[in-house]
Amino acid sequence: MKRIMFLSAVLFLITGCHFVADKAKKTINKAGEVVAVGTSEFAKGVGNGIDKNRPYNYDTASLNTAGISLQRVIIGADSNRASDNKLSCYFVFKNAIDGDIAVMLNDKNGFEYGRTTTHVKAAAGSGQYVDFIFDKRTDITGESKMSFSVKK
């Protein structure tokens, strides 16, 4: 009788441990799914936060007059990785251009802190990215106002 009780207890412990281990594994897997979804949502939130910090204050009157439409702005670092001093703009050209486009940066208080000019050659009806590289000490922020001017 003791032997049967002992074997029953061992059998109960083995099956109970397997049940507990299986339950723990399922719980851990579910927690992993929640963390993965949470991490994904966190990454999306960070991405949205970065987008919201990009400058949205543009003076494009000169571009519009020249038949140039600013479609997208990407801010990054130049090849020296000094700071966010590279402005990549995607333009659509209604009219052909073979001239300079200048960009001036002002801070939220209206003080100028960067200016650069890039030569652009594009055919009518085309679109292309144009990079504007500012001094390495220029750090383009989300509060920047960008003023564009076209010199043909």
N, C-alpha and C positions, 0 to 999 in steps of 0.2 A: 504494500500500500504506500509506504514511504517512497518507494521507487517511482510509482505512478505519479504521486504528487510532485516529486522532484522533477520528473520529465515534463509534467504539465506546466510547472512553473518555468522551466527552461524554455519550453515551446512558447509559452505566453510572452516571456521576455524577448525572445528572438523576433516573434511576429510583432510585438509591441514596438520594439526598437526599429524594425523595418518600417512600420506604419509611421512612427515619429520621424524617422529619417526622410521618408518619402514626403511627408507633410512639410518638413523643414525645407526640403529641396524646392517644393512647389512655392512656398512662401518666399524663398530667396529669389527664385526665378521671377515671381511677380514683382518683387521689390526692384529687381534689375530692370524689368520693363518700365516701371514707374520712373526710375532714375534716368533711363535712356530717353523716355519721352520728355521728362523734365529738363534734361540737358539739352535736348533738341529745341525745346521751347525757349530755354534760357539763351541759346545761341541765336535764335531768331530775334529775341528781344534785344540782345546786344547789337545785332545787325540793324534793327530798326532804330535803336538809340543812336548808332553811328550815323545813319542816314539823316536823322532829325538834327544832328549837330552840324551838318554840312551847310554852307552858306546858301541862303535862298534870296539874298538881297542883291539883285543884278540890275545894272544900268546897261541895257542893250539897245538904246535908241540909235546909236551910231551903226551898230550891226544891222538893225532893221532897215535903216535908210540905205545901206549898201546892199540889201537883198540877202543878208546872212541871218540864219536862224540858229540860235543856240539851243541844242537839244538835250545835252547831258554834260555834267561836270563831275570829274573825278579828281579828288585831292590825294596826293601821295608824296613820297619822298623821291628826290632825284637819285642818280646813281651813287652819290656820296652818302646817302642815308642820313644827312645832317638833320633834317626836320621835314615837316610837311610843307615843302616849298615848291612842289610841282603841281601845276594845274593842267589837267588834260580836258579839253573841251571838244565835244562832238558838234560840228557845225554842218548845216545843210546850206548849200550855196545856190540861191536862185539865179544869181548873176555870177559871171566869171570874176575872179580876183587874181591879181598879181601885185600884191602890196603888203603892207604891214598891218598887223592887228596888235594893239597895245592893250594891256590890262593894268589897272591901278587898283590897289587894295587899300581900303580904309577900315579902321577898327570901329567898334560900336559908338565911339565918341566922335567919329568923323575925321580922325587923324590918319593921314596917309602913312603906311608902313611898308609898301612894296610897289614896285613898278617895273614892268618888263615889256619888251616888244619882240614879236616873232614874225618873220616873213612867211607869207602864205601864198601859194599858187594853187588855184583850184578852178576847174571848169564849171560852167553853168550847169545846174542840175545834178551836181555831185555832192557827196557828203564825206567828211573825213575828220579824224581826230587831229587836233593841233595841241602841242605841248608848250606850255609857258613855264620856264624855269626861273624862279626868283632867287635872289641872294640866299645863301645857305642859312643865314640868320633869320630869314622870313619863315614864320610858322603860320600857315593859313588856318584860320579857326572858323568855327561855325557862326561867329558873329561878324565875319568879314563882309564888307560891301565891295562888290566887284564892278568896276566901271570899264567898259570896253570902248575902244575907239579904232576906227578904220582909217588908214592913210594909204591912198592908192598912188 
